[in-house]
Amino acid sequence: MDERTLIESVPTKLWIGGKQVDAASGATFTVVNPATGEPLAEVADAGPADGLLALDAAAAAQREWAATPARKRGEILRAVFEAITARADDFALLMTLEMGKVLAESRGEVAYGAEFFRWFSEEAVRIAGRYTHAPAGTGRILVGKAPVGPCLAITPWNFPLAMGTRKIGPALAAGCTMIVKPAAETPLTMLLLGQLIADAGLPDGVLSVLPTSNAAALTGPLIDDPRLRKLTFTGSTGVGRKLIEQSAKGLLRTSMELGGNAPFVVFDDADLDAAVDGAMLAKLRNGGEACTAANRFHVQNSVREEFAARLTDRMRSMTLGPGTDPDSKLGPLINPAQLETVSELVRDAVAVGAQVRLGGQAPGGPGYFYPATVLADVPVEARILREEVFGPVAAIAGFDTEEEGIAAANDTEYGLAAYIYTQSLDRALRVAEALETGMVGVNRGVISDAAAPFGGVKSSGFGREGGSEGIEEYLETKYIALQ
């Protein structure tokens, strides 16, 4: 399907009660192609009244959906997996148009995002409890699981499909209804997904999709409504903190996947070829716009210069261009604000003494492009070692001893992901256990897997998505005492 035909075929209204509806206000907002800065589509702009209408639908459908046999719920999820897979090219092109990533990255996200529906279609029938004798001999203990209830999912722009599927999949598998508020920059992918899920047989009202240009106005009344029982958010730590404060009034169940500042630690015994391969994946997946992206490269001083030279040579091949161009290896950033953020962090690092080995300056012109950049000898006072860059910039700093490497890696408020390269199993386990992160990649640059628990510690949030742990976020434990 060509670009224009695809855009014209995608739903652009709100998805509530199993159908497309206009915003109550009649308002719309513009979705922009970051490669050109030009409009892609006009999308219905949800407001507070639309949010409450969606919550009415979710609350009305909750009891029946929770009572739907797990096998039936799983079959619907499996059908969605197959539908996404059948339209993989359409989803990939749509994400590239509204988010900017190159098509190869978009295709990878389609496969990853679809996998959450397959995984949780299988987990739906494995929700378990237990039955045992009370130790005192006074009766029996019966423990079961029940769906939390209506949920609100707030998803980011960097993975328009996968950040939604890894919330929707477990929620539906557990028997919860859900309202999804996609990012204003990338609502089209989620609207198309909503249509596919309905076509797969999901009952009306179980899932609503509400794009909006004013997130606070939409989500505030939802969070305050006692019918909502769960809030799940992926985004910045600052916004996450505000949402947690809002959710405290209703004592909502919350799960938060927040900011990252992933260290990539290379020891002197590492296979440098493998380390550079892993660095390219960990740094440039999604163009660097990923919460798991390697942000700081801590390299043992005896191999630091060689690693920097090899990484620079590899990064030099990352040609800039629109994601739809087959020759492009690096697409645009999402918007002008993000372009300025990346530019400012690089300028700050250079001002305090970092050396630019590659890139370091936006090319200008249409679109929000920033080149693959390598900064060497980055001083500890550089902001880029403390702040999430969310762009294709590799900042390299050195260390001498293993203890210094661990200390440098942990010197951050964040704790989502980390990467280590070493050929010593003892060192790998020792360092992995010492790192203050929820996830560690050992001699590998990609760690995301639908079958594994994704999440962080410290200011990177709490709760887990994916794996057998992911469905627990949408289940309550119920204890029944039997005489």
N, C-alpha and C positions, 0 to 999 in steps of 0.2 A: 504494500500500500504506500502511495507517495505521501509526502509530508502534508500537503493541503487536504487531501482526502482523509487522512488519518485525523487531523485536527477537527475537521468538520464532522467526523463520526463520533467523537468523544462527547459524553454527556457534559454539559456545562451548568446545569441547574443543581440545586441541592438534592440529595438522595435521602428521603424520609419516608418511612412506611412502605418501602418497596416500590417507590415511584419517584420520578423527577418532579420537583416543585420549584417555583420561583421563590426568591426571598420575600418575606412578608413586606419588606420595605420597597421591593422592586429594584434594589440597588445591585450593581455588579462592580467587579474590579478587573483590572487587566493583568494577564499573565504574560511575561516578557521572555523572549529568547535571549539568554545571556551572551550568546555568540555574536548577536547583532545589535542588541538593545532595542529591537523592534517588537511590537505586540504579537502575541500568538493567538490569544483568545480572550473573550470576555466571560467571566464566571460569576454566577450568582453569589452575592455577598451576604452570608448568614448573620443575623442579629439575635438578640436575646429571645425574641418571640419564636424564632425558628428553633433555637436550642431547646426551649421548653416543649415545643411540639415534638421534637425528636425524643425527648425524655418521656413524654406521654406515651409515645409508641413503644419505647424500650420497656417501660414499666408495665404496659399492658401485655407485652409479649413475653415477659420474663418467666412467669409461672409455667406456661405451656412449653417454652423452649427448654427450661430446666428439666421438665418431665419427659422430653423427647428422648427415646432410647439412645444410649451412647453410640451404638452401632449406626443408627441413622445420622447422628451428628457427624460421625466419622466419615460416612459415605458422602455427605455433602462437602466436607472439607477435601476429600480425595477428588471429587468432581471439580472443585475449584483449582486444585493443583493441575489437573489435566487441562482445564480451560486456559489457564495462564500459559502452560507449556505450548499449547496449540497456537497461542497468539504471542509467542515470545518476541517475534520480530516487531510487532506493533508496539508492545510495551517498551522494548529497547529504544525504538525510534522516538517514542513519546517522551521518555525520560531524557534522552539526549537533547531534544528540542526545548524542554522546559527547565532542565537543570544544567545542561552543558557538557556533561561527561562524554568521552568518546564512546562510540558504539560498542567497542569491545568491552568496556567497563559496564555499559548498560546491559549487555547480554549476560555478563557474569552476575549482575544483580538480579536479573529475571530468574536465573537458575537458583540462586541463593534464596530469593524471596519466595518463590514457589515452593521450595523445600519445606518451609514452615507449615504449609497446609498439608503436605504429605506426612511430615513428622507428627503433627498434632492430630491428624486423622487416625493415626495408630495409637497415640497416647490417650485419646478419648475413651477407649475401651479398657484402659489400664488404670483408671482411677481406683485406688485400693483403700481399704480400711483394715481393721483388725478386731478380733474377738478373742478374749482371754478371761481366765478366772481372776477375780480380785485376790491379791496375795493374802488377805486376812480371811478368805473363805466366806465373805459376806454376800457374794453375788457374782455377777458377770460384768465385764467391761466390753461394751460395743462402741467402736469408734468408726465413724463414717465421714465422708466429705460431701459438702454441698456447695453449689456455686455462690460466689459472693453476691451477685446481683448486677444491676445495671452499672456499666463502666464507661468512663470517659478516657479516650486515648488521644493524646496530643503528640503529633509526629513531626519530625524535622524535614528540611528540604534536601538534605544531602543524599539520602537513599529513599526516594519517593515511594518505592514499592516495598522494599524489605523492612523498613522501620514500621510500616503498617502491618504487614503480614505476620511479623513475629509478636504482635500484640493481638491482632484479630484471631489468629489461629488458635492459641491457647484459650482465649476467652470463649470462643464458640465451642471449642472442644469441652470446656468445663461446664457449659450450660449457661453462660452469661450473655446478656444482650450488651450491645456496645454502640457508643457514638464516637466517631473518629473526626477529629479536627486536623486536617492536613495543613502543612505550611502554606502560607499565601503564595510563596514563590513557585510551588510545584503541586497544585491541587488536581491537575488533570489525570495523573496516573491513578490516584486514589478514587476518583470518580469513575474511571473506567473499571477499576477493580470492583467497586460497589455494584456496578451493573452485572459483571461476570458472576459475582457471588449470588446475586438474586436469580440469575438465569440457571444457576446450579441447584436451585431448589430451597434456598434459605427462606424461611417464612417472613412475611412482611413485618417490619418493625424491629426485627432482631438486630439489624445493623443500619445505622444512618451515617452519612458522610456530609460534613458541613464545612465547606471552605469559607473563609472570612478574611477580611482585611483588618479586622479589629478583634484580636483573639481575646483580650481581657473582657470586652463587653459581652462576648458570647459565652465564655467559659465561667465567668464569675457567678452568674445566676445558677448555672448547672452545679457548680461545686457547692453552692449554698443550699441546694435543694436536697432534702433528706431522702429522697428516693434514689439518689446516686450513691453507690456504695464503694466505688473503686475509682482511683485516678492513676493513670500510668502516663509517664512523660519521658520523652527523649529530647534533650536540648541542652542549653547552657546551664551552668551551675547557678548563676544569678536568678534566672527565671525559675529554676527548680526550687530554690529556697522560698521564693514568693508563693509558689503553688503549694508547697508544704504548709506554709503559714495559713493560707486560705483553707486548706483541707482540714486543719486541726479542729475547727469549729464542729464539723460533722464527724470527726474521728474516722475519716475515710481510710480505707486500705490504700496505701500508695506504693508505687514502685517507680524509682527514678534512675534513669540512665543519663548521666550528666557529662560535664566536660572531661577532657583527658589531656595529658601531657606526657605521652608515652616515651620512656627512655629506650634507646637501642644500644645495648652494651656489648662491645666487641673486646674480647680478651686476647692476649698475645698468642694463645695457642689455637685461635680460631682458624678455620679454613676461610681465607679472605675472599676467595672466589665465591664461596657459598654465602659469606656475610654480605658481599655486595649484591648478589642476587636477592637475598632476603631484604636488604635495605631498599632496593628499588620497589619491591612489593609493599613493604611496610610504609614507605614514605609516599609513594605515588599512586597507591590504590585510590581510586576516586579523585585523582588529581590532588591528593593531599587533603581533601575536604572530608575527612573521616575522623571520628572521635578516637579510633584505634590507631591513627596514623603515627608513625614514629616522629616525634617532635624534636628530641634531643639525642644526638649521637655521641655517646661517651665511649671513647676508644683508648685502649691502653697505649701509653705514649710510645712504646717500642714499635708499634705497628700503625700509629696514627697517620703519619704522612703517607705511607703506602696505601692505606685504606682511603684517605681523602683523594688521592690521585686517581685511584681506580673508580671510585664513586663519581668523581667529576667526569671522567671519560664516559661512563655509562649515562649519566644525566644529560650529557651533551646531545645524545640522540633523541631526546624527547621534544619532537617538533611541535610547535604551537599551531593550533588551527581549530576551526569549528568541529564539533564532535561528529558531525555527519560526513566530514571529509575523510575518506579511507586512509589518507596519508597522515592525518593528525594522530599524534600520540598523547597530546595534552590539550584538553579543552579549556574553556574560560572558567573563571571563578563565577560565583552565583550572582553577584551584584556589585555596584560601585562601592558600597560600604565595605564589603569583604576585600575588594581590591585595595582599598586604602589601608585597611588593617594590616594586610600582608606587607604592603609597601612600607608602612611606618615601622613595623617590627624589624625589617631589614635595615632601614635607615638608622634605627637606634643601635642595632648591633654593630654596624660599621662605625658609627660615631664613637663607640666605646672601645674600638680596636679590632673587630672581626675583619678577616680578609675575605673578599669576594673572589671565589675561584671560578664561579660560573653564574651568569644571569645577574640578578640584583636590581633590575629596573624594568618596569612595565613598558611594553612597546608602544602604547597609545593606539589611536585609531578606534574603529567600531568594536564593540564587545569588551568584555571585562577580563582580558588576558594578562597572565603573569608567567614569566618563563621559569623553567626548572632552574633552581638556584642552589649553590653550595657555598656555605660560609664556613671558613676554617678558623681555628684559634679563637673561638668565641669566648669572651671573658665571662666570668660568673655573674657580673652585674648586668649583662645584656637581658633585656626584657624577654627576648625570644626563648630563653631557657626557663622562664617562669610562666609564660603565657602561651596559650594554644594558638598556633599560627594558622591552622586550617588552610594551608596552601602548599605549593610544591617547593618548599624551602627546607634544606637539610642543614642544620646547625651542628658543627662538630667541635667537641671539646675533649681534652685529654685527661687521663688519670694515671697514677703509677701502680698502686696496689689494689688487690681485690676489694679490700675494705673501703678504699677510697671510691672505687667504682660503684659499690653498693650504696654508699652514702650519697654520692652524686645522683644516682638514679632515684633515690627516695626523697631527695631534697625538693619536694613539691607538695602542694596541698591536694593534688589529684592522685588517684590510684586506680585507673581503669585497666590499662594494658602495659606490658613491658616485653622487651625482646632481648634475649641474650645469645651470644655466639661463643661457643667454646667446644673443644673436642674432648673435654674431660667430663665424664658422667658425674663424678663426685662434685666437681665445681658447679655443674649445671644444676644439680639438685640443691646444693648448698645455697647458691645465689637465688634460685627460684623461690626457695622457702624464705629467704631474707627480704625479698622485694615486697613492698607494701602496695600490691596491686591485686585486683580480682582475677586477672588473667595473665599468663606468662607464655610467650612463645619461645621454645628452646630450639635453636637452629632452624627456625622457620619464620617467614615474614608475614604469613596470613594465618590467623587463628580462628576466625569466625566460622562457626559450624552450627547448623540448626539442631544437631544432636548434643551440643555442649552448652553449659550454662554461661550466658553472657552477662557481665555486670562488673561493677567496681566497688571500691571502698573509699574511705575518706570523702573528699569533696566530689568524687565521681559518682556518688549516689549509693543506692541500695536496691535490693531485689535482683532477680535473675530472669533472663529471657532465653528461651531455647532449652534443650535438654529435658530430662524428666523433671527438673526443678521448675521449668517455665510454667507449667500448668498449675503448680501449687500457688502461684501468685493470684489465681482466680478462684481459689477454693477456700472455704472455711472448714475447720475441723469441728465435728459435732460428736459429743460423748453422750452415750445413752447407758444409764445404770440399770442393769437387770437384776431382779431379785433371784 
